[in-house]
């Protein structure tokens, strides 16, 4: 019973996002690390998403961040995968590679353990458009599942706010 | 209350899959259309998935199937995206591009409407390894959410069966 309103609310966010983007003729892509495909999955929960959503690169390894998103190895070594620099590069690369108007990226530590010297709940989101790239740092609490879900919800909420300021 | 056992069972499948693959030193990638990132998300629900799972190409448009998975435009025109041919090509390309031991692909019609001249619930799954590519056709019933969830569960169950015959 308690999870119902959350799921409903989440689907409402995606639905209105897709409606707005469709009306404006805008397209969307994602590049995901911490959310592992969950952001794309949330977007494509909505029937008709294909009018807006082009796809996602789920780059769960450093190698795939280099191969598919062109993030230099030295950047991953220097900044680590969980950084503003990498979040920004992921979103910009996804936008370019998919030829989308907007792209969202997610990178962070889902836990339970620390990674890249950072504690679970440390998350970076970036949203790239032709005009600019916005980055957001989150410090989330909760278990792995809660952190991943909150990242997805925050990413969708951020894009909504950018599109309807 | 009723969804609890299903979620638990699903997480069990992924956990044992990752345990088996980790023990054998095997890696996994996915290429997703109908599941829209949901298969990668289900796999990465498990903490420690990064030891096995390299990433996913969520190719939600025909263009992204061509760009990231090298599926020729004429194949998409001739066979359509929802076909054994395209499922097979997606899995083989994902395996090659990620350099993974195994790759799973999903393509189908989630609904509510028909697509590519086929009714909702028509799904193709392919699992590629170095040795062979196995394809599975599903005829699922239910709404969009049920069809996508059943596709994810079937894909995970098929790989489990291949790894532990």
Interface residues (C-beta under 8 A of the other chain):
Chain A: X30 X32 X35 X36 X37 X38 X39 X40 X41 X43 X44 X45 X47 X49 X50 X53 X54 X55 X56 X57 X58 X59 X60 X61 X63 X64 X67 X68 X97 X98 X99 X110 X111 X112 X113 X144 X145 X148
Chain B: X30 X32 X35 X36 X37 X38 X39 X40 X41 X43 X44 X45 X47 X49 X50 X53 X54 X55 X56 X57 X58 X59 X60 X61 X63 X64 X67 X68 X97 X98 X99 X110 X111 X112 X113 X144 X145 X148
